[in-house]
Amino acid sequence: YALASWDPQTRQLTLLRDEFGIKPLYYSYQPERGLLAFASEPRALLHLLGGARADAEAIAQVVAAGVPLEGQTLFQQVRLLLPGEVLRFDLSQERPRLCQRQRL
């Protein structure tokens, strides 16, 4: 499973993916733009971002090893939440802030 949970009292958003990682969860976090978005498919994020540039490092990794580095996608501003990973964002300020990253 993959889920997003909103706590209105603390204004924190939690993104979580179970340790088996069967269901994907992609996200784009750009604090300088005040942007935090997530989706089950990268296509939705690419549409929201108005497209994205290819990540040359991730593409080179795929060519060399057959897979991108953990958490990377082929797009610069789109990341994949790892199996068993939890991200918690504080949205109580003007811009979203990553306040916790952990593994289950």
Secondary structure by P-SEA (a helix, b strand, c coil): cccccccccccbbbbbbcccccbbbbbbbbccccbbbbcccaaaaaaaaccccccaaaaaaaaaccccccccccccccccccccbbbbbbcccccccccccccc
